[in-house]
Amino acid sequence: MSTSTDKLQVRLLAPTRGWESLESVLSMTGALAEPFSARRRGTLGQLSRMILQDPELRADAGSVALGYWLRKANIDRLAEAFGRRQEAEPGVVFVPAGRVFHVAPGNVDTMFVYSWALSYLCGNRNVVRVSGEQSPVLMRLLSLLSRQMQSDPELADGNRFVTYDHDQSISEQLSRWATHRVLWGGDETVRLLRTLPLSPHASERAFGSKFSYSAISTRAYLEAAVEKADKLAAGFFNDVFWFDQMACSSPHLVIWVGSAEQFDPALDRFHQALADEIVRRGHRGGQSNAIHRLNFVFDLACEANLTVDLKQKEFLAVRFPDAGVLRKEICGGGLFTHVRVDQLSQVADVSGEGDQTITHFGFSDTELRELAQQAGSRGVDRLVPIGEALAFEPTWDGYDLIGDFLRRVTLRTNSGGR
């Protein structure tokens, strides 16, 4: 049974801080805007500058990446792509979806901004629910948004960032308010929220748990110059450690494509390069990560034949002798597994509907296109070079987010001018 919105309370995090009635949140007066308006593009450019100038956020790699993604040059590229979309469909007028309810994931501090920013660019009003367990990075980003809203009434009037306990009554009212709902989170969270009814005229997009991995050509890696191997280690470090390996696109498995004779030399070089990169970055993970990695490996060893070097610091690399016994399980905190296959086509053989990103090194464009066709038909959504796993794109998990945040109005004009 639904509950009246005037009796429900949420914790408002931006534009101000404090408890607010849900009714007040849902009655915000901000007007819809033309998609990709100059005003909204400028607002995101200003937010980019605030993030990149903030000392606390500049120390966080994920926030720096967000700041660069929001910069004017990138937003202008998105606007140009939208312009091409309009030109390709002269019989369609694109308008905002209307009212968007975002449920942000708790494992990636910056994801709520990406989801909101695309919807905001498309001209919508937005309510964004973030996790109640707010990290310092998340709170700092919200603080900047709140500060920007103080001098930008248009931003403040049509957007609310809130949190609340797992209260189905609140989520139900927000879902009924929305004309589009976008859910980010683990499978259980998504399953639970999808049971809540939407308006009969509303749409939805859900992003649940995913598994990602890397594919590396053994020969190409062993033949790579020192500078290239070091660059690869730096990229792999970013993919794994930025969000403690808990982002859906972070790799947990490395599939080496090549001969058995080259497998051990490749792993030795890879582990040493990664260890050197960890030292260079001064990375120190939490003690709980180290304990969790060890427990995870011991559990694996009870069920499968594996090899692991327990002296590795800040990461543990588990080697399976047979790709057929690998398990797609997520530990996080710097644990990944290695397997070897003879042909790149065998990478597609391990792909499934729960997979998202394959990061790659050492393959030709033709080989990668064939892999995209084969693995994509099984469920994989994206193939990107190692180091770009966490780069956010408007097409995510195979879906066009900008298209989701817009409505298409069909227009047939009177060609005779009457």
C-alpha positions, 0 to 999 in steps of 0.5 A: 500500500502506498504512503502519502508523500507528505508523511515521508522524509528524505535527507536532502544533500543538494541543493541544501542539506537537511531533512525534507518531505518527499512531497516537497522534493517531488513538487520542485518547479524547475522547467524542462529545457531544450536538449543540450542547451547552451546554458546546461552545457555551460553549467557542466563546464563550470562543475568540471572546473570546480572539480579539477580545482578542488584539492581533495578531489584532485587527489582522487583519480576517479574524480579527476577523470570525471572532471575531464569528462565534464569539460567543455570540449567533451560536452561539446562533442556530445552536443555535436553527436546529438546534432548529427542524430537530429540531422539523420532524423528530420521527421523526429523532434527530440524532447526531454523524457521529463522526470528522471529518478536515478538510483546510483550504485554504492561501489563507484563514487562518481557514477551518480554524476555521470548518470545525472549529467546526461539526463540533465543535458537532455533537459530533464528534471532529476531526483538522484538517490545516492547511497547512505554510506557516503564516502568523503569523495561522494560528499565532496562532489555533492558539496560542490553541486550544492555550492553551484546551485546557490548561484544557479537557480535553474540548476537548483530548481529542477534537481534534487540529490537525496538519500534515505534508508531502504524504504520501499514506500519512498522508492515507490513514490519516486517511481510513480513520479518518474517518467523514466527510472534508471537503476544502477546497482547489484542484482539484488538491489535492481531486482527489488526496485524493479518490483515497484510500479512505474506510471503506465507511461514511464520507461526504465533502464536497469544496470545490474552486476557485471563481470569484466576481464582482459585479453592479452596476446602473449607474443605481442606482450613479450615482444613489447618494448619496456616503455610499452609494457610499463604503460600497460601496467599503468593502465591495468593499475587504473582499471583495477585499483581506482575503485578497489576493483569493484566497478563492473568494468574492472577486470578480474580475469586475464586471458592470455592468448598464445603458446604454453611455452610463453605463458610463464615468461609473460606472467613473470614480466606482467607481475613485475611490471605491475609491482613496479607500478604499485611502488611508483604510485605509492599505493597501499590498500587496506589491511582488510583487502589483504585478508579478504584476498587470502581468504578468497584464494584459500577458498578457491584452492579447496575446489580447484587446482591453482598456483599463486605467489603469496608474497605478492604485495597489494595484489594476488594473481591466481593461475589456473592451468585450464581455462575450463575450470575458471570461475567468474567470481569477484573478490576485489581489492587486487585479486585477479586470475590468469588462464591461457588459451590457444586462440582468440576465438576461445575468449568468446567461448567463456563469454556470457550474458553477465559479462560487460567489458573486455580490455585488450592488448596486442590484437589487430583491428580485424581480430578485435572486430571478430571477437566483438561479434562473437563475444557480443552475441553472447552478452559482452557489451564493450571492448576497449584497450587496457587502461580504458575500462573505467572510461564512461561512455553514453553507450553503456552495457549496450544501451544508448543512455542519451536515447533513454533520456529523450522522447521522440516526437514524430513530425510530419509537416505539410509538404505543400505549405498549406 
